[in-house]
Each structure stands twice: as C-alpha cells, then as structure tokens.
Amino acid sequence: MDETGLTTVHVPPKVIAPRAMKQVGQVTSGERGILVTLVCCISADGNSIPPTFIWPRKTERNLESYMTNSPPGSLGLVHESGWMTTSNFNKWMAHFISFSKPSKESPVLLILDNHQSHLSYEGIEMAKENNVVLLTFPPHVTNHLQPLDISVYGPLKKYYSSACNGWMLDNAGKAISLYQIAGLAGKALHRSQTPENIISGFRATGIFPYDPEKFTDADFMPATVTDRPVPVMSEGCTPTSASGSVVSNLLLTSDQPHPISKVTPEMIRPYPKAASRKGQRERRRGETLVLTNTPIKERIQQESLAKEKKRRTVTLTKKRQIVAVSSSESSDDEPVPLDDSSSCASEDEEMQVEKDSITEGAYVVAEYLSRKVKKYYVGKILSTSTPKDVAEVTFLKRLGVGFIWPDEQDIDIIDISAIKLILPPPQPCPGTSRSRDKLLFEVDLDMVKE
C-alpha cells in the first residue's frame, strides 16, 4: 500500500511540429493545480484493491460528483489538505479488509511505509482483530522496496498525463477540475495496474519470489556527493592535503614545462562539506516494525494518548469564553461573566462538585486555565468514565444573553475536577421562534471561584 498525488495540472507531452515553426506548445489547466491523494494497494499475485481518493474538502458534500467515472469499488474520503491522515487511514483499513477478506486460516500481510498517519492505534487494532499483519518498510528505502514505486506509479503518471492531454483536446477552452480527476485516473489505472506490472514490481524488489540477495550494501549507502576521489597526479604535481592546500612542488622545470595545468579547481578549492545541523530537534531513528505486535501496538497507543493530551492543552486556550447569565438578569443588555471578581467567591474558598452528582445529560460549568486568567464554559455531559475521572462534554456557544448549540459540535474530554458547577435544566428564551432556540440558565455566580 502506498499513496501518490494527482493534480489538475498535468505534464504535457512532447509536440511534433514542422521545422522552423515558432509557436509550438500544449495547453494545461493552469499554472498551479489542486492535489488529490490516490491510495493504491496491490498483491503479489497480480491483483489490486479498488483505489481510494482523498479530496481536498472539509465535508463530504458533493462527494458522489467527485467520484464520477471512478473505478468500481473505489472509496472517496475528504480532508482539508487532501492528505492521508490517521482518521482516513482507519477508514481505508476497513475498505482494505472488506476486499482482501482475511481470515484466521488465511491471514494477510500488508506492507506499507512508516508514515505517521499509518501509526494509528485504532487502525492497528482493527487490523489485528481481522487477521491482518502490518509490516513497515525501513525508512528511506521505499524507492528500492516499494513495488508500487518500482513498476506502477511511473506508468500511472505517464498514462494520467496522456489522458488529461486527450481531455484537453476534446474540450477546447475548458480546464480540468476535481470532477474529472476520478475518471481520468480510472483510465490510467486500467493501463498501469496490469498483472504484468504488479508481478514484475514484486519480483524487482525481491519480496516475491523472496530474494534476500537482491540488493547489496552499496544500494543503500548514503550519497557521497562531496567526497570525491582525488585525481591521479603526474610527477611534480601532488594532490591536496587534508586541509585542502596544494603541496608546493608545482615548479616549472625543463622536464615539465606546464605541470601547473595538472592542478584541478577542486585541488585549490575543495568541495564544501555540509556543516552539522544545530538547533534541530532530534528525530527518532526509524526502523521496520510489525505494527500488530502487542508491545509495538501498546507503545503506539501510549504515544497517541500523549499527543492527544498535549493537543487538548493547546486548544483549550482557544475556546470562546462562555458567559452564564441568571434568569433575573436575562433582560439586561450587559451579561455578567463568570470570572468577574465582584461576583465570585473569595480566593481561599475552593468549590468542589461531588462525583456522584455528575451524570450523563447534566449541564455543567467547566473551568479552563489559560496563562493569565481562568475561563469558564457551559456544556452538557455526554458520558463519564468508570471510575469517574474524566467526562466527555459538548459545549454551547454564547449568543447575546443566552446559549445555542453550534453548527459543529465542540466536544472535549475534561477531568472531573474541572467541573465547578452543576446547572439546572435550561429554559427556552421567550420571544420569536429564533429566540426560542436560545437556552437560559439560573446560575448562582457567587458559587463560582474566580
């Protein structure tokens, strides 16, 4: 399995024109195209899984239109950037399992690179439960070991550009958009994902038939661009020293009228050496992993939980500060904020909410700590853990003197200690039908600590 990119701006082919003709060229859709990620998966027996398209969109609106003329069984996913993400990988894993049909008697080995989006605990757990073994390539060797890169993606890009060029000739004056990519990619995949190409890719990489002697150590050595061999010098002319200076016996003699001509520019000024990187964060050394092994799977789970906790800490400070208003003051123009020092308890009094009173469906006030002040938000508890240590809360949005439910749910998992107040059931706001969507709460502001 591997990803590649397709754009709405193709590479035009070469043009055959009469000699001395000045205006020769091909038309493309634009200067910069829109990237769509294509996910392909092939098998050593020459078969392939229907492809997956990741469209650069926020929602799945008009997704069926984008998938027009796509290969049968194709999967369409969306992401704002059009890249593979952890959530999309989980959906792709379910797509892969539905077509590969692994079983306990016939498990499936899936080889992929160790991109961060592939190290999803949910996806690994799904693979392990469905008898799929995940094996990652070592880093920086996919150009040698990835069959898709060896024999499929090269012809795919060639045939895709040819299909785009044919579409441009048939539709003069029009530009290729996202609605044509799936159909054009389907034509290219039909010609590039042939059994011959797929089988030759596995054979060339030594995966199947298995050939451990396919590559030597020289194939995986780092590049030696700056370490050039010293040229062989004639008598009277010596190579450079370690510091780069030329040994000074380059004297003109009768035997060697022009020995200085043997000195190369590299001897006088050697090739520059790359300086060591400073200030860069250390990256973990990559390695090939069997992701479905229990120790590795648990390590990935712990890392994902740590990242999620760090992400929540950053996003909490970006929430809109919610203001709770008592029903007696609901008609006032200026609402009273929860962190108003004039209406809050003293700093020595710490308010605590009993865990037993925190139940699903209850409306609460949650406290968030920013760098300078404490902020409070109104939300509804969706679920609690057992024992009650954390709660999943969906937050409301302030609108004037009341609260409304946002268009997109604002859900967060918070500690029980952050809940500072249990609110009574909300009351609808009197007035027009639009005003009735607002919710009002009766809140004792003195019970909330600043």
FENZI-V621012 format. One record per residue. N is the residue number from 1. RES is the residue in one letter. SS is DSSP state (H for helix, E for strand, C for the rest). PHI is phi in whole degrees, 0 to 359 (999 if undefined). OMEGA is omega in whole degrees, -180 to 180 (* if undefined). Layout:
n/res/ss/phi/omega
N/RES/SS/PHI/OMEGA
N/RES/SS/PHI/OMEGA
This chain:
n/res/ss/phi/omega
1/M/C/999/178
2/D/E/197/179
3/E/E/253/172
4/T/E/213/-177
5/G/E/245/173
6/L/E/237/-178
7/T/E/238/178
8/T/C/281/177
9/V/C/250/-176
10/H/C/268/175
11/V/C/269/-176
12/P/C/290/179
13/P/C/283/177
14/K/C/291/-176
15/V/C/247/175
16/I/C/264/-177
17/A/C/217/177
18/P/C/297/178
19/R/C/299/178
20/A/C/73/176
21/M/C/281/-172
22/K/C/272/-177
23/Q/C/266/-180
24/V/C/230/179
25/G/C/179/177
26/Q/C/233/-178
27/V/C/263/173
28/T/C/243/-175
29/S/C/286/-178
30/G/C/173/179
31/E/C/280/-180
32/R/C/234/-177
33/G/C/258/176
34/I/C/259/-175
35/L/E/271/173
36/V/E/235/-180
37/T/E/274/178
38/L/E/247/-180
39/V/E/251/180
40/C/E/241/179
41/C/E/215/-177
42/I/E/235/-178
43/S/C/239/-177
44/A/C/294/178
45/D/C/273/177
46/G/C/98/179
47/N/C/272/180
48/S/E/211/175
49/I/E/274/175
50/P/E/308/-173
51/P/E/289/177
52/T/E/236/178
53/F/E/251/176
54/I/E/249/-174
55/W/E/269/179
56/P/E/281/-180
57/R/C/222/180
58/K/C/277/-178
59/T/C/236/-179
60/E/C/270/177
61/R/C/294/-179
62/N/C/63/-180
63/L/H/295/179
64/E/H/296/178
65/S/H/292/178
66/Y/H/293/-177
67/M/C/273/180
68/T/C/298/179
69/N/C/64/176
70/S/C/285/179
71/P/C/302/-179
72/P/C/302/179
73/G/C/84/-178
74/S/C/292/179
75/L/E/250/177
76/G/E/247/178
77/L/E/233/-179
78/V/E/228/169
79/H/E/201/-174
80/E/C/302/-179
81/S/C/267/-176
82/G/C/80/-178
83/W/C/257/174
84/M/C/285/178
85/T/C/233/-179
86/T/H/298/-179
87/S/H/295/178
88/N/H/292/178
89/F/H/294/177
90/N/H/297/178
91/K/H/292/178
92/W/H/294/179
93/M/H/298/176
94/A/H/296/176
95/H/H/296/-180
96/F/H/294/-179
97/I/H/295/-178
98/S/H/294/-179
99/F/H/261/-180
100/S/H/281/177
101/K/C/52/177
102/P/C/288/178
103/S/C/216/180
104/K/C/295/179
105/E/C/281/-179
106/S/C/225/179
107/P/C/290/-177
108/V/E/239/174
109/L/E/260/179
110/L/E/251/-179
111/I/E/255/-178
112/L/E/207/178
113/D/C/279/-176
114/N/C/265/174
115/H/C/295/-175
116/Q/H/300/180
117/S/H/292/179
118/H/H/277/-179
119/L/C/269/-179
120/S/C/262/-179
121/Y/H/296/180
122/E/H/296/179
123/G/H/293/178
124/I/H/294/179
125/E/H/296/178
126/M/H/297/180
127/A/H/295/-178
128/K/H/294/180
129/E/H/292/-178
130/N/C/251/173
131/N/C/63/174
132/V/E/247/178
133/V/E/263/-179
134/L/E/261/179
135/L/E/235/-178
136/T/E/261/174
137/F/C/288/168
138/P/C/296/-178
139/P/C/292/173
140/H/C/67/178
141/V/C/231/-178
142/T/H/294/177
143/N/H/291/176
144/H/H/260/-169
145/L/H/252/-178
146/Q/C/269/-179
147/P/H/301/179
148/L/H/296/178
149/D/H/290/-176
150/I/H/285/-168
151/S/H/228/-175
152/V/H/246/-173
153/Y/H/290/175
154/G/H/297/175
155/P/H/299/-180
156/L/H/299/-180
157/K/H/296/179
158/K/H/294/-178
159/Y/H/290/177
160/Y/H/293/177
161/S/H/296/178
162/S/H/294/178
163/A/H/295/178
164/C/H/295/180
165/N/H/296/177
166/G/H/295/179
167/W/H/293/180
168/M/H/295/179
169/L/H/289/180
170/D/H/280/-178
171/N/C/234/-177
172/A/C/299/178
173/G/C/85/180
174/K/C/248/180
175/A/C/247/178
176/I/C/287/179
177/S/C/240/-180
178/L/H/296/-177
179/Y/H/288/-180
180/Q/H/260/-172
181/I/H/296/-177
182/A/H/299/179
183/G/H/293/179
184/L/H/292/177
185/A/H/294/178
186/G/H/297/177
187/K/H/295/-179
188/A/H/291/179
189/L/H/294/180
190/H/H/298/-178
191/R/H/267/-176
192/S/H/262/-179
193/Q/C/271/177
194/T/C/274/177
195/P/H/304/180
196/E/H/296/179
197/N/H/295/-177
198/I/H/294/-178
199/I/H/295/178
200/S/H/294/177
201/G/H/295/177
202/F/H/292/179
203/R/H/289/-178
204/A/H/292/179
205/T/H/272/-180
206/G/C/78/180
207/I/C/282/178
208/F/C/209/-3
209/P/C/296/-174
210/Y/C/293/-179
211/D/C/222/-178
212/P/C/291/-179
213/E/C/261/-177
214/K/C/296/-178
215/F/C/240/174
216/T/C/256/179
217/D/H/296/-179
218/A/H/294/-180
219/D/H/291/-176
220/F/H/245/177
221/M/C/283/178
222/P/C/292/-180
223/A/C/292/-180
224/T/C/239/-176
225/V/C/290/-175
226/T/C/270/-179
227/D/C/264/-179
228/R/C/270/176
229/P/C/292/180
230/V/C/285/-180
231/P/C/295/179
232/V/C/287/-176
233/M/C/256/175
234/S/C/279/-180
235/E/C/295/-179
236/G/C/90/-180
237/C/C/220/-174
238/T/C/250/179
239/P/C/288/-178
240/T/E/285/176
241/S/C/273/-178
242/A/C/295/-179
243/S/C/276/178
244/G/C/98/-180
245/S/C/273/-179
246/V/E/275/178
247/V/C/295/-167
248/S/C/270/167
249/N/C/239/179
250/L/C/272/-177
251/L/C/256/178
252/L/C/287/177
253/T/C/231/179
254/S/C/290/179
255/D/C/287/-180
256/Q/C/237/-176
257/P/C/295/-177
258/H/C/223/178
259/P/H/291/-178
260/I/H/295/179
261/S/H/291/180
262/K/H/277/-179
263/V/C/279/-180
264/T/C/267/178
265/P/H/300/-180
266/E/H/294/179
267/M/H/288/180
268/I/H/282/177
269/R/C/230/-176
270/P/C/296/177
271/Y/C/298/-179
272/P/C/291/177
273/K/C/262/179
274/A/C/291/179
275/A/C/287/178
276/S/C/292/-180
277/R/C/283/180
278/K/C/238/-180
279/G/C/80/179
280/Q/C/271/178
281/R/C/289/-179
282/E/C/286/179
283/R/C/260/179
284/R/C/294/180
285/R/C/291/-177
286/G/C/283/180
287/E/C/202/176
288/T/C/284/-173
289/L/C/227/167
290/V/E/263/-169
291/L/C/295/-178
292/T/C/276/172
293/N/C/293/-174
294/T/H/301/180
295/P/H/300/-180
296/I/H/291/179
297/K/H/297/179
298/E/H/292/178
299/R/H/295/178
300/I/H/296/178
301/Q/H/296/179
302/Q/H/296/179
303/E/H/293/179
304/S/H/294/177
305/L/H/294/179
306/A/H/294/178
307/K/H/293/179
308/E/H/295/178
309/K/H/294/178
310/K/H/293/179
311/R/H/295/179
312/R/H/296/-180
313/T/H/299/-179
314/V/H/285/-175
315/T/H/284/-179
316/L/H/297/-178
317/T/C/286/-178
318/K/C/263/-179
319/K/C/289/175
320/R/C/287/180
321/Q/C/289/-178
322/I/C/266/-180
323/V/C/243/177
324/A/C/262/-175
325/V/C/234/177
326/S/C/286/-177
327/S/H/296/180
328/S/H/290/-179
329/E/H/251/-176
330/S/C/292/-179
331/S/C/272/-180
332/D/C/287/179
333/D/C/284/-176
334/E/C/256/177
335/P/C/287/-179
336/V/C/262/180
337/P/C/286/-179
338/L/C/291/-177
339/D/C/266/175
340/D/C/287/-176
341/S/H/295/-178
342/S/H/286/-176
343/S/H/240/-176
344/C/C/246/-180
345/A/E/286/180
346/S/C/290/-176
347/E/C/291/-178
348/D/C/281/-178
349/E/C/268/179
350/E/C/253/-178
351/M/C/274/179
352/Q/C/235/177
353/V/C/249/-180
354/E/C/293/-177
355/K/H/296/-178
356/D/H/294/-179
357/S/H/278/-180
358/I/C/269/-177
359/T/C/233/179
360/E/C/294/180
361/G/C/91/-180
362/A/C/280/175
363/Y/E/268/-174
364/V/E/225/171
365/V/E/249/-178
366/A/E/253/-179
367/E/E/256/176
368/Y/E/237/-178
369/L/E/259/172
370/S/C/262/-176
371/R/C/291/-174
372/K/C/244/-174
373/V/C/229/173
374/K/E/261/-180
375/K/E/236/-174
376/Y/E/235/-176
377/Y/E/224/180
378/V/E/259/-179
379/G/E/208/180
380/K/E/238/-177
381/I/E/284/177
382/L/E/269/-180
383/S/E/199/177
384/T/E/231/180
385/S/C/272/177
386/T/C/234/-3
387/P/C/291/-174
388/K/C/286/176
389/D/C/249/179
390/V/E/228/179
391/A/E/219/175
392/E/E/264/-172
393/V/E/235/171
394/T/E/254/-170
395/F/E/263/177
396/L/C/266/179
397/K/E/244/180
398/R/E/284/176
399/L/E/220/-177
400/G/C/68/-179
401/V/C/264/-179
402/G/E/234/-178
403/F/E/230/176
404/I/E/226/174
405/W/C/277/-180
406/P/C/292/179
407/D/C/297/176
408/E/C/250/-177
409/Q/C/300/176
410/D/E/256/-174
411/I/E/252/178
412/D/E/213/176
413/I/E/255/-175
414/I/E/236/175
415/D/E/286/179
416/I/H/298/-179
417/S/H/294/180
418/A/H/280/178
419/I/E/277/-174
420/K/E/254/-176
421/L/E/200/173
422/I/E/263/-175
423/L/E/269/173
424/P/C/289/178
425/P/C/303/-177
426/P/C/288/178
427/Q/E/246/178
428/P/E/293/-179
429/C/C/280/179
430/P/C/290/178
431/G/C/131/-178
432/T/C/288/179
433/S/C/296/178
434/R/C/289/179
435/S/H/289/-178
436/R/H/292/176
437/D/H/288/179
438/K/C/281/178
439/L/E/244/178
440/L/E/242/-180
441/F/C/235/172
442/E/C/265/-173
443/V/C/236/173
444/D/C/272/-174
445/L/H/293/-179
446/D/H/290/-178
447/M/H/276/-176
448/V/C/260/-180
449/K/E/282/-178
450/E/C/294/*
